[in-house]
Amino acid sequence: EFLASKGIHPSCGPWTTHETCLLLCCASLIRVTAVEPSVQNITLLYDNIINSEVSRRKCYPIREKTLTQVSRKLSHLAEKQTVLHTLGNSE
């Protein structure tokens, strides 16, 4: 939805709820470790989990993502958080 709203039509479809949840978990895990909290490191962790043996045995609708996809999704989530924070402070 985010990419389509920016005039970019992704070839692999929108992010699923499972993918978004995994992305947020990866970002949170990176944030609380000594690993640099960068889009590249979050993407590496995300894709490593997707390609792990445990993940392949599950039937969750989760696909690998590119650095650009992760970067744009994180930006979109940050924008939504900012809007929610602003709306919460305006009351």
A tleap script that builds the chain and sets N, CA, C and O, in Angstrom:
source leaprc.protein.ff14SB
mol = sequence {
  NGLU PHE LEU ALA SER LYS GLY ILE HIE PRO
  SER CYS GLY PRO TRP THR THR HIE GLU THR
  CYS LEU LEU LEU CYS CYS ALA SER LEU ILE
  ARG VAL THR ALA VAL GLU PRO SER VAL GLN
  ASN ILE THR LEU LEU TYR ASP ASN ILE ILE
  ASN SER GLU VAL SER ARG ARG LYS CYS TYR
  PRO ILE ARG GLU LYS THR LEU THR GLN VAL
  SER ARG LYS LEU SER HIE LEU ALA GLU LYS
  GLN THR VAL LEU HIE THR LEU GLY ASN SER
  CGLU
}
set mol.1.N position { 0.819 -1.189 0.000 }
set mol.1.CA position { 0.000 0.000 0.000 }
set mol.1.C position { 0.864 1.255 0.000 }
set mol.1.O position { 0.586 2.225 -0.705 }
set mol.2.N position { 1.933 1.210 0.820 }
set mol.2.CA position { 2.806 2.374 0.902 }
set mol.2.C position { 3.460 2.666 -0.443 }
set mol.2.O position { 3.430 3.802 -0.917 }
set mol.3.N position { 4.053 1.644 -1.060 }
set mol.3.CA position { 4.724 1.854 -2.341 }
set mol.3.C position { 3.740 2.310 -3.409 }
set mol.3.O position { 4.046 3.201 -4.201 }
set mol.4.N position { 2.559 1.701 -3.432 }
set mol.4.CA position { 1.548 2.089 -4.412 }
set mol.4.C position { 1.133 3.550 -4.202 }
set mol.4.O position { 0.890 4.264 -5.175 }
set mol.5.N position { 1.050 4.001 -2.948 }
set mol.5.CA position { 0.671 5.387 -2.674 }
set mol.5.C position { 1.737 6.371 -3.147 }
set mol.5.O position { 1.445 7.547 -3.364 }
set mol.6.N position { 2.967 5.895 -3.306 }
set mol.6.CA position { 4.065 6.732 -3.796 }
set mol.6.C position { 4.269 6.585 -5.305 }
set mol.6.O position { 5.225 7.126 -5.862 }
set mol.7.N position { 3.357 5.843 -5.970 }
set mol.7.CA position { 3.459 5.664 -7.409 }
set mol.7.C position { 4.408 4.552 -7.831 }
set mol.7.O position { 4.744 4.430 -9.009 }
set mol.8.N position { 4.840 3.744 -6.873 }
set mol.8.CA position { 5.743 2.626 -7.161 }
set mol.8.C position { 4.944 1.346 -6.993 }
set mol.8.O position { 4.329 1.123 -5.950 }
set mol.9.N position { 4.952 0.514 -8.009 }
set mol.9.CA position { 4.169 -0.709 -7.946 }
set mol.9.C position { 5.085 -1.903 -7.725 }
set mol.9.O position { 5.784 -2.332 -8.643 }
set mol.10.N position { 5.083 -2.446 -6.495 }
set mol.10.CA position { 5.981 -3.565 -6.192 }
set mol.10.C position { 5.597 -4.828 -6.949 }
set mol.10.O position { 4.416 -5.098 -7.166 }
set mol.11.N position { 6.606 -5.601 -7.349 }
set mol.11.CA position { 6.334 -6.824 -8.102 }
set mol.11.C position { 5.978 -7.992 -7.192 }
set mol.11.O position { 5.396 -8.973 -7.653 }
set mol.12.N position { 6.311 -7.905 -5.928 }
set mol.12.CA position { 6.064 -9.034 -5.036 }
set mol.12.C position { 4.874 -8.801 -4.107 }
set mol.12.O position { 4.677 -9.581 -3.175 }
set mol.13.N position { 4.099 -7.787 -4.318 }
set mol.13.CA position { 2.893 -7.566 -3.548 }
set mol.13.C position { 3.147 -6.833 -2.246 }
set mol.13.O position { 4.293 -6.562 -1.887 }
set mol.14.N position { 2.065 -6.512 -1.536 }
set mol.14.CA position { 2.188 -5.766 -0.282 }
set mol.14.C position { 2.776 -6.633 0.836 }
set mol.14.O position { 2.801 -7.861 0.748 }
set mol.15.N position { 3.239 -5.971 1.868 }
set mol.15.CA position { 3.747 -6.664 3.044 }
set mol.15.C position { 2.587 -7.363 3.748 }
set mol.15.O position { 1.511 -6.786 3.906 }
set mol.16.N position { 2.808 -8.588 4.163 }
set mol.16.CA position { 1.801 -9.286 4.952 }
set mol.16.C position { 1.935 -8.864 6.408 }
set mol.16.O position { 2.937 -8.265 6.798 }
set mol.17.N position { 0.932 -9.176 7.200 }
set mol.17.CA position { 0.988 -8.884 8.633 }
set mol.17.C position { 2.152 -9.626 9.280 }
set mol.17.O position { 2.834 -9.077 10.145 }
set mol.18.N position { 2.383 -10.873 8.866 }
set mol.18.CA position { 3.504 -11.649 9.407 }
set mol.18.C position { 4.850 -10.995 9.068 }
set mol.18.O position { 5.747 -10.941 9.910 }
set mol.19.N position { 4.985 -10.506 7.845 }
set mol.19.CA position { 6.231 -9.862 7.434 }
set mol.19.C position { 6.483 -8.587 8.234 }
set mol.19.O position { 7.601 -8.341 8.687 }
set mol.20.N position { 5.447 -7.785 8.404 }
set mol.20.CA position { 5.578 -6.550 9.169 }
set mol.20.C position { 5.935 -6.853 10.621 }
set mol.20.O position { 6.790 -6.188 11.206 }
set mol.21.N position { 5.289 -7.842 11.190 }
set mol.21.CA position { 5.577 -8.239 12.570 }
set mol.21.C position { 7.026 -8.689 12.702 }
set mol.21.O position { 7.714 -8.290 13.642 }
set mol.22.N position { 7.495 -9.512 11.775 }
set mol.22.CA position { 8.878 -9.975 11.814 }
set mol.22.C position { 9.844 -8.803 11.665 }
set mol.22.O position { 10.865 -8.753 12.352 }
set mol.23.N position { 9.536 -7.869 10.783 }
set mol.23.CA position { 10.391 -6.697 10.597 }
set mol.23.C position { 10.508 -5.901 11.895 }
set mol.23.O position { 11.604 -5.501 12.288 }
set mol.24.N position { 9.374 -5.673 12.557 }
set mol.24.CA position { 9.388 -4.931 13.814 }
set mol.24.C position { 10.170 -5.672 14.897 }
set mol.24.O position { 10.874 -5.053 15.695 }
set mol.25.N position { 10.043 -6.989 14.920 }
set mol.25.CA position { 10.808 -7.795 15.888 }
set mol.25.C position { 12.306 -7.690 15.603 }
set mol.25.O position { 13.108 -7.553 16.527 }
set mol.26.N position { 12.678 -7.755 14.337 }
set mol.26.CA position { 14.093 -7.635 13.961 }
set mol.26.C position { 14.637 -6.266 14.348 }
set mol.26.O position { 15.732 -6.170 14.902 }
set mol.27.N position { 13.891 -5.214 14.063 }
set mol.27.CA position { 14.322 -3.854 14.400 }
set mol.27.C position { 14.473 -3.700 15.911 }
set mol.27.O position { 15.427 -3.078 16.380 }
set mol.28.N position { 13.539 -4.263 16.673 }
set mol.28.CA position { 13.611 -4.190 18.134 }
set mol.28.C position { 14.810 -4.959 18.664 }
set mol.28.O position { 15.504 -4.487 19.565 }
set mol.29.N position { 15.056 -6.134 18.113 }
set mol.29.CA position { 16.191 -6.946 18.555 }
set mol.29.C position { 17.510 -6.232 18.263 }
set mol.29.O position { 18.398 -6.188 19.115 }
set mol.30.N position { 17.635 -5.678 17.069 }
set mol.30.CA position { 18.853 -4.942 16.710 }
set mol.30.C position { 19.056 -3.762 17.660 }
set mol.30.O position { 20.180 -3.480 18.076 }
set mol.31.N position { 17.971 -3.078 17.998 }
set mol.31.CA position { 18.062 -1.886 18.852 }
set mol.31.C position { 18.593 -2.195 20.246 }
set mol.31.O position { 19.263 -1.353 20.844 }
set mol.32.N position { 18.311 -3.379 20.776 }
set mol.32.CA position { 18.724 -3.709 22.149 }
set mol.32.C position { 20.027 -4.497 22.205 }
set mol.32.O position { 20.413 -4.965 23.277 }
set mol.33.N position { 20.705 -4.653 21.086 }
set mol.33.CA position { 21.985 -5.354 21.061 }
set mol.33.C position { 23.103 -4.362 20.746 }
set mol.33.O position { 22.859 -3.169 20.562 }
set mol.34.N position { 24.326 -4.873 20.688 }
set mol.34.CA position { 25.473 -4.033 20.364 }
set mol.34.C position { 25.648 -3.863 18.852 }
set mol.34.O position { 26.574 -3.185 18.408 }
set mol.35.N position { 24.764 -4.474 18.066 }
set mol.35.CA position { 24.834 -4.366 16.604 }
set mol.35.C position { 24.330 -2.986 16.183 }
set mol.35.O position { 23.352 -2.472 16.727 }
set mol.36.N position { 25.020 -2.398 15.203 }
set mol.36.CA position { 24.619 -1.080 14.714 }
set mol.36.C position { 23.192 -1.125 14.167 }
set mol.36.O position { 22.891 -1.966 13.320 }
set mol.37.N position { 22.305 -0.236 14.635 }
set mol.37.CA position { 20.908 -0.248 14.173 }
set mol.37.C position { 20.752 0.406 12.796 }
set mol.37.O position { 20.295 1.544 12.688 }
set mol.38.N position { 21.132 -0.318 11.763 }
set mol.38.CA position { 21.034 0.202 10.400 }
set mol.38.C position { 20.022 -0.621 9.605 }
set mol.38.O position { 19.694 -1.750 9.970 }
set mol.39.N position { 19.543 -0.040 8.526 }
set mol.39.CA position { 18.612 -0.754 7.649 }
set mol.39.C position { 19.278 -2.014 7.104 }
set mol.39.O position { 18.635 -3.056 6.974 }
set mol.40.N position { 20.555 -1.915 6.791 }
set mol.40.CA position { 21.267 -3.082 6.262 }
set mol.40.C position { 21.286 -4.222 7.284 }
set mol.40.O position { 21.028 -5.371 6.924 }
set mol.41.N position { 21.587 -3.926 8.544 }
set mol.41.CA position { 21.626 -4.969 9.561 }
set mol.41.C position { 20.241 -5.553 9.849 }
set mol.41.O position { 20.104 -6.753 10.086 }
set mol.42.N position { 19.229 -4.709 9.826 }
set mol.42.CA position { 17.859 -5.196 10.023 }
set mol.42.C position { 17.472 -6.112 8.865 }
set mol.42.O position { 16.871 -7.165 9.078 }
set mol.43.N position { 17.813 -5.712 7.646 }
set mol.43.CA position { 17.518 -6.537 6.464 }
set mol.43.C position { 18.247 -7.869 6.530 }
set mol.43.O position { 17.662 -8.909 6.226 }
set mol.44.N position { 19.522 -7.853 6.924 }
set mol.44.CA position { 20.288 -9.097 7.040 }
set mol.44.C position { 19.654 -10.049 8.056 }
set mol.44.O position { 19.522 -11.244 7.792 }
set mol.45.N position { 19.267 -9.525 9.200 }
set mol.45.CA position { 18.632 -10.360 10.216 }
set mol.45.C position { 17.304 -10.904 9.707 }
set mol.45.O position { 17.022 -12.094 9.853 }
set mol.46.N position { 16.493 -10.045 9.115 }
set mol.46.CA position { 15.194 -10.445 8.573 }
set mol.46.C position { 15.358 -11.584 7.565 }
set mol.46.O position { 14.688 -12.612 7.668 }
set mol.47.N position { 16.250 -11.397 6.592 }
set mol.47.CA position { 16.437 -12.410 5.548 }
set mol.47.C position { 17.068 -13.693 6.094 }
set mol.47.O position { 16.756 -14.783 5.615 }
set mol.48.N position { 17.951 -13.574 7.090 }
set mol.48.CA position { 18.509 -14.779 7.712 }
set mol.48.C position { 17.431 -15.599 8.408 }
set mol.48.O position { 17.449 -16.828 8.355 }
set mol.49.N position { 16.506 -14.929 9.049 }
set mol.49.CA position { 15.404 -15.646 9.701 }
set mol.49.C position { 14.527 -16.320 8.650 }
set mol.49.O position { 14.130 -17.474 8.815 }
set mol.50.N position { 14.227 -15.601 7.571 }
set mol.50.CA position { 13.404 -16.152 6.493 }
set mol.50.C position { 14.045 -17.395 5.891 }
set mol.50.O position { 13.355 -18.362 5.566 }
set mol.51.N position { 15.358 -17.368 5.745 }
set mol.51.CA position { 16.072 -18.475 5.106 }
set mol.51.C position { 16.512 -19.560 6.080 }
set mol.51.O position { 17.146 -20.531 5.666 }
set mol.52.N position { 16.194 -19.421 7.350 }
set mol.52.CA position { 16.612 -20.417 8.334 }
set mol.52.C position { 15.828 -21.712 8.157 }
set mol.52.O position { 14.729 -21.717 7.602 }
set mol.53.N position { 16.395 -22.783 8.623 }
set mol.53.CA position { 15.757 -24.100 8.529 }
set mol.53.C position { 14.408 -24.114 9.246 }
set mol.53.O position { 13.442 -24.692 8.747 }
set mol.54.N position { 14.345 -23.487 10.397 }
set mol.54.CA position { 13.098 -23.449 11.171 }
set mol.54.C position { 12.009 -22.723 10.385 }
set mol.54.O position { 10.865 -23.176 10.340 }
set mol.55.N position { 12.361 -21.601 9.769 }
set mol.55.CA position { 11.390 -20.823 9.005 }
set mol.55.C position { 10.878 -21.594 7.798 }
set mol.55.O position { 9.697 -21.498 7.463 }
set mol.56.N position { 11.738 -22.351 7.145 }
set mol.56.CA position { 11.320 -23.099 5.958 }
set mol.56.C position { 10.335 -24.210 6.295 }
set mol.56.O position { 9.560 -24.625 5.434 }
set mol.57.N position { 10.350 -24.697 7.528 }
set mol.57.CA position { 9.419 -25.755 7.921 }
set mol.57.C position { 8.032 -25.205 8.250 }
set mol.57.O position { 7.062 -25.961 8.294 }
set mol.58.N position { 7.933 -23.921 8.476 }
set mol.58.CA position { 6.657 -23.274 8.789 }
set mol.58.C position { 5.983 -22.814 7.504 }
set mol.58.O position { 6.632 -22.682 6.466 }
set mol.59.N position { 4.706 -22.577 7.579 }
set mol.59.CA position { 3.953 -22.142 6.396 }
set mol.59.C position { 3.462 -20.705 6.543 }
set mol.59.O position { 2.337 -20.390 6.157 }
set mol.60.N position { 4.304 -19.833 7.100 }
set mol.60.CA position { 3.913 -18.442 7.246 }
set mol.60.C position { 4.085 -17.710 5.923 }
set mol.60.O position { 5.015 -18.010 5.174 }
set mol.61.N position { 3.211 -16.761 5.619 }
set mol.61.CA position { 3.333 -16.002 4.368 }
set mol.61.C position { 4.404 -14.922 4.484 }
set mol.61.O position { 4.089 -13.735 4.563 }
set mol.62.N position { 5.675 -15.338 4.495 }
set mol.62.CA position { 6.784 -14.399 4.660 }
set mol.62.C position { 7.782 -14.612 3.525 }
set mol.62.O position { 8.198 -15.736 3.243 }
set mol.63.N position { 8.158 -13.499 2.876 }
set mol.63.CA position { 9.101 -13.550 1.758 }
set mol.63.C position { 10.334 -12.712 2.076 }
set mol.63.O position { 10.293 -11.828 2.932 }
set mol.64.N position { 11.421 -12.995 1.384 }
set mol.64.CA position { 12.625 -12.178 1.516 }
set mol.64.C position { 12.316 -10.764 1.053 }
set mol.64.O position { 11.424 -10.546 0.234 }
set mol.65.N position { 13.066 -9.807 1.588 }
set mol.65.CA position { 12.898 -8.402 1.209 }
set mol.65.C position { 14.246 -7.818 0.830 }
set mol.65.O position { 15.288 -8.244 1.328 }
set mol.66.N position { 14.209 -6.840 -0.055 }
set mol.66.CA position { 15.431 -6.139 -0.433 }
set mol.66.C position { 15.708 -5.023 0.569 }
set mol.66.O position { 14.851 -4.667 1.378 }
set mol.67.N position { 16.898 -4.490 0.500 }
set mol.67.CA position { 17.272 -3.363 1.351 }
set mol.67.C position { 16.325 -2.184 1.125 }
set mol.67.O position { 15.924 -1.513 2.076 }
set mol.68.N position { 15.976 -1.939 -0.123 }
set mol.68.CA position { 15.066 -0.838 -0.455 }
set mol.68.C position { 13.679 -1.068 0.134 }
set mol.68.O position { 13.079 -0.141 0.678 }
set mol.69.N position { 13.163 -2.290 0.033 }
set mol.69.CA position { 11.845 -2.588 0.589 }
set mol.69.C position { 11.824 -2.379 2.095 }
set mol.69.O position { 10.884 -1.791 2.630 }
set mol.70.N position { 12.848 -2.855 2.775 }
set mol.70.CA position { 12.914 -2.703 4.236 }
set mol.70.C position { 13.046 -1.232 4.601 }
set mol.70.O position { 12.386 -0.759 5.526 }
set mol.71.N position { 13.892 -0.510 3.883 }
set mol.71.CA position { 14.075 0.912 4.162 }
set mol.71.C position { 12.768 1.684 4.019 }
set mol.71.O position { 12.426 2.504 4.871 }
set mol.72.N position { 12.050 1.421 2.948 }
set mol.72.CA position { 10.786 2.133 2.707 }
set mol.72.C position { 9.715 1.743 3.717 }
set mol.72.O position { 8.924 2.583 4.145 }
set mol.73.N position { 9.689 0.469 4.096 }
set mol.73.CA position { 8.698 0.033 5.081 }
set mol.73.C position { 8.991 0.659 6.441 }
set mol.73.O position { 8.072 1.105 7.127 }
set mol.74.N position { 10.265 0.695 6.837 }
set mol.74.CA position { 10.618 1.329 8.106 }
set mol.74.C position { 10.279 2.817 8.092 }
set mol.74.O position { 9.814 3.355 9.097 }
set mol.75.N position { 10.508 3.486 6.961 }
set mol.75.CA position { 10.158 4.910 6.833 }
set mol.75.C position { 8.653 5.105 6.962 }
set mol.75.O position { 8.185 6.023 7.637 }
set mol.76.N position { 7.908 4.229 6.306 }
set mol.76.CA position { 6.446 4.305 6.365 }
set mol.76.C position { 5.954 4.106 7.799 }
set mol.76.O position { 5.084 4.839 8.270 }
set mol.77.N position { 6.513 3.112 8.489 }
set mol.77.CA position { 6.114 2.855 9.878 }
set mol.77.C position { 6.487 4.027 10.783 }
set mol.77.O position { 5.738 4.367 11.698 }
set mol.78.N position { 7.645 4.649 10.531 }
set mol.78.CA position { 8.064 5.810 11.323 }
set mol.78.C position { 7.117 6.990 11.092 }
set mol.78.O position { 6.789 7.719 12.028 }
set mol.79.N position { 6.679 7.177 9.839 }
set mol.79.CA position { 5.727 8.254 9.537 }
set mol.79.C position { 4.414 8.035 10.269 }
set mol.79.O position { 3.846 8.971 10.832 }
set mol.80.N position { 3.931 6.794 10.261 }
set mol.80.CA position { 2.679 6.487 10.960 }
set mol.80.C position { 2.829 6.742 12.454 }
set mol.80.O position { 1.915 7.269 13.089 }
set mol.81.N position { 3.976 6.373 13.021 }
set mol.81.CA position { 4.220 6.573 14.450 }
set mol.81.C position { 4.231 8.059 14.784 }
set mol.81.O position { 3.694 8.475 15.811 }
set mol.82.N position { 4.850 8.863 13.907 }
set mol.82.CA position { 4.897 10.306 14.123 }
set mol.82.C position { 3.497 10.903 14.095 }
set mol.82.O position { 3.155 11.735 14.935 }
set mol.83.N position { 2.689 10.479 13.128 }
set mol.83.CA position { 1.316 10.980 13.038 }
set mol.83.C position { 0.523 10.600 14.276 }
set mol.83.O position { -0.191 11.435 14.832 }
set mol.84.N position { 0.636 9.355 14.716 }
set mol.84.CA position { -0.081 8.908 15.908 }
set mol.84.C position { 0.379 9.671 17.136 }
set mol.84.O position { -0.439 10.031 17.982 }
set mol.85.N position { 1.676 9.924 17.246 }
set mol.85.CA position { 2.214 10.667 18.383 }
set mol.85.C position { 1.683 12.097 18.367 }
set mol.85.O position { 1.291 12.633 19.404 }
set mol.86.N position { 1.671 12.712 17.180 }
set mol.86.CA position { 1.175 14.090 17.034 }
set mol.86.C position { -0.305 14.166 17.401 }
set mol.86.O position { -0.732 15.071 18.118 }
set mol.87.N position { -1.085 13.200 16.900 }
set mol.87.CA position { -2.514 13.204 17.218 }
set mol.87.C position { -2.754 12.989 18.719 }
set mol.87.O position { -3.669 13.577 19.295 }
set mol.88.N position { -1.952 12.171 19.325 }
set mol.88.CA position { -2.076 11.916 20.759 }
set mol.88.C position { -1.747 13.121 21.600 }
set mol.88.O position { -2.322 13.299 22.674 }
set mol.89.N position { -0.826 13.963 21.136 }
set mol.89.CA position { -0.444 15.163 21.882 }
set mol.89.C position { -1.369 16.338 21.636 }
set mol.89.O position { -1.310 17.326 22.368 }
set mol.90.N position { -2.221 16.258 20.625 }
set mol.90.CA position { -3.088 17.383 20.304 }
set mol.90.C position { -4.367 17.405 21.121 }
set mol.90.O position { -5.121 18.377 21.075 }
set mol.91.N position { -4.611 16.348 21.863 }
set mol.91.CA position { -5.856 16.300 22.654 }
set mol.91.C position { -5.701 16.940 23.990 }
set mol.91.O position { -6.652 16.981 24.770 }
savepdb mol mol.pdb
quit
